[in-house]
Each structure stands twice: as C-alpha cells, then as structure tokens.
Amino acid sequence: MNIDNKNNQTDDLGEINKFSEMASEWWDPNGKFAPLHKFNPIRQEYLVDKIKNHFSILPNVAEV
C-alpha cells in the first residue's frame, strides 16, 4: 500500500486491479452480486429513515 501523507491518499494497485476486474459484473442484477442488488431497497429505506431522523424531516403524507 502506498500512503501519500501530503494528500492523505492511499492506494493499493492490487486492490485497484481486483475491483477493476469486477467492475463489469457489478451492475448485473442477475450476476454474482445479485444478493447485494436484492438488498439495496432495504438499505435505501434504512438510510432515508436515518437521514430524515437526523435532519428532523417529517415524512410526506403519501409515505405514511
């Protein structure tokens, strides 16, 4: 791992290459990452709820 203290940047060419190779498969909802895609609606609902609570945003009438 390379750490550039000047810019607080880290990079690891092995990790970059590994994830670059997976990139073409990432967005395929029927591929090997399908379980993550299926979990997204739950994650989104959780995040939206936490953001609304944090910023004291009331739910829309249609959401209730």
KEKE-3310 file (N, C-alpha, C; in steps of 0.2 Angstrom, whole numbers, plus 5000, padded with zeros to 4 digits):
npx = (5004:5003:5006:5002:5006:5005:4993:4985:4981:4978:4983:4982:4988:4985:4973:4966:4967:4960:4946:4944:4943:4931:4922:4914:4905:4898:4886:4877:4861:4858:4869:4884:4884:4871:4864:4868:4862:4848:4847:4847:4835:4831:4842:4842:4830:4832:4843:4837:4827:4836:4842:4832:4827:4839:4840:4828:4816:4800:4789:4782:4765:4760:4769:4766)
npy = (4994:5011:5026:5043:5055:5069:5072:5064:5052:5035:5021:5005:4995:4982:4980:4990:4984:4972:4976:4983:4973:4967:4976:4976:4966:4971:4979:4970:4964:4951:4944:4938:4947:4948:4946:4957:4967:4964:4967:4981:4989:4988:4993:5006:5011:5011:5020:5032:5034:5036:5047:5056:5056:5061:5074:5079:5078:5078:5064:5063:5065:5055:5045:5039)
npz = (5000:4996:5004:5004:5013:5011:5004:5010:5004:5000:4991:4983:4972:4969:4975:4967:4954:4957:4960:4948:4939:4943:4940:4928:4931:4941:4940:4935:4939:4939:4941:4949:4960:4963:4976:4983:4976:4978:4991:4991:4991:5005:5011:5006:5011:5025:5026:5021:5031:5042:5039:5038:5051:5057:5052:5056:5047:5042:5037:5021:5017:5008:5011:5023)
capx = (5000:5006:5002:5004:5004:5004:4986:4981:4979:4981:4981:4985:4987:4982:4965:4963:4966:4955:4940:4943:4941:4924:4918:4910:4900:4895:4879:4872:4857:4857:4876:4887:4882:4864:4862:4868:4856:4842:4847:4848:4829:4831:4847:4840:4824:4836:4847:4832:4825:4841:4843:4826:4828:4844:4838:4821:4812:4794:4788:4777:4758:4760:4773:4763)
capy = (5000:5017:5031:5049:5059:5076:5072:5059:5047:5029:5017:4999:4993:4975:4982:4993:4979:4967:4979:4985:4967:4965:4982:4974:4962:4974:4982:4965:4962:4944:4941:4935:4952:4948:4946:4964:4971:4962:4970:4988:4993:4988:4998:5013:5013:5012:5026:5038:5034:5039:5054:5060:5057:5066:5081:5081:5079:5074:5060:5065:5061:5049:5039:5037)
capz = (5000:4996:5008:5002:5018:5009:5001:5014:4999:5000:4985:4983:4965:4969:4976:4961:4949:4959:4959:4941:4935:4945:4938:4923:4933:4947:4939:4933:4944:4939:4941:4956:4965:4964:4983:4985:4972:4981:4997:4990:4994:5012:5013:5005:5016:5031:5025:5021:5038:5047:5036:5040:5058:5059:5050:5058:5041:5043:5031:5016:5018:5004:5014:5029)
cpx = (5004:5002:5006:5002:5002:4996:4982:4977:4982:4979:4985:4983:4984:4975:4962:4962:4960:4948:4939:4941:4934:4920:4912:4904:4895:4888:4874:4868:4856:4864:4878:4885:4875:4861:4862:4863:4850:4841:4846:4841:4829:4836:4845:4834:4828:4839:4842:4829:4829:4842:4838:4826:4833:4843:4831:4816:4806:4792:4782:4770:4758:4764:4770:4758)
cpy = (5006:5023:5038:5054:5066:5077:5068:5054:5041:5025:5010:4996:4986:4976:4985:4989:4974:4970:4982:4979:4965:4971:4980:4970:4966:4976:4976:4962:4954:4940:4939:4940:4952:4949:4954:4968:4970:4966:4978:4991:4993:4993:5005:5015:5015:5019:5032:5039:5038:5046:5059:5061:5062:5073:5083:5082:5075:5070:5064:5062:5055:5043:5036:5031)
cpz = (5000:4999:5006:5008:5016:5007:5005:5009:5000:4993:4986:4976:4964:4970:4970:4956:4951:4957:4952:4937:4937:4942:4933:4925:4939:4946:4936:4939:4945:4940:4948:4962:4966:4971:4985:4982:4976:4988:4997:4993:5001:5014:5012:5010:5023:5031:5025:5028:5042:5045:5039:5047:5060:5058:5052:5052:5042:5037:5027:5018:5014:5007:5020:5028)
residu = (MET:ASN:ILE:ASP:ASN:LYS:ASN:ASN:GLN:THR:ASP:ASP:LEU:GLY:GLU:ILE:ASN:LYS:PHE:SER:GLU:MET:ALA:SER:GLU:TRP:TRP:ASP:PRO:ASN:GLY:LYS:PHE:ALA:PRO:LEU:HIS:LYS:PHE:ASN:PRO:ILE:ARG:GLN:GLU:TYR:LEU:VAL:ASP:LYS:ILE:LYS:ASN:HIS:PHE:SER:ILE:LEU:PRO:ASN:VAL:ALA:GLU:VAL)
# end
